[in-house]
Amino acid sequence: MENAAEALKMAGMVLMFMIALSVSIVSFGKARETADIVMANMDRETTYIDGNMYYETSGATRKVGIETVIPTLKRVFNEGYEVEFRFPSVDNKPIYTIKATSSIDENDDEKVFRIKDNKFLDASTRGKNAFLDGIIYGAKDGDDFNTYYKDTIDLPNESLYKRLTKPGVEITEKAGEYKIEKESDANEEIIRVIIYEIT
């Protein structure tokens, strides 16, 4: 009798182990499936756009609103993207202008929001946030933007937020990447870019 009871206990434990193992396999399978979807969206095949070194990720064109643009600009800090704004010719002002730092320099109008290789960007978190807020909402007197960038960057009279929330404005998002060739192919750098076409 005792042997039969022990055998039933062992069989119960084996059954519980099999149930736990099955649940774990299903859970890991779902997690892997989700990871595959995310990686596929990040790694999709690319094609040229406009022949200008930018690449468009196939199937990545969509209509968006300001509620998509602002989080994307905030994500640039963490993920090393560049964001380019393409306004219609009637509203083709830059999102900011780098001031001339000497008499031989020229002002440089920027339509690309970038963090990487931006030599005027302050390295501190507060300086980066000031840059971000200044570009999106414009600088005000006594604002952090003026503290960090008054002598190096000019903003247009109308903030990016106001330009993108005007009645009738439509924003099309294109995601992709372009390559910066270095001395050898092994050192080729890939820059992710998001393009917003405003109509």
Summary of the structure (lengths in Angstrom):
residues: 199
radius of gyration: 25.7
end to end distance: 83.3
largest distance: 100.8
contacts: 484
relative contact order: 0.16
helix: 43%
strand: 23%
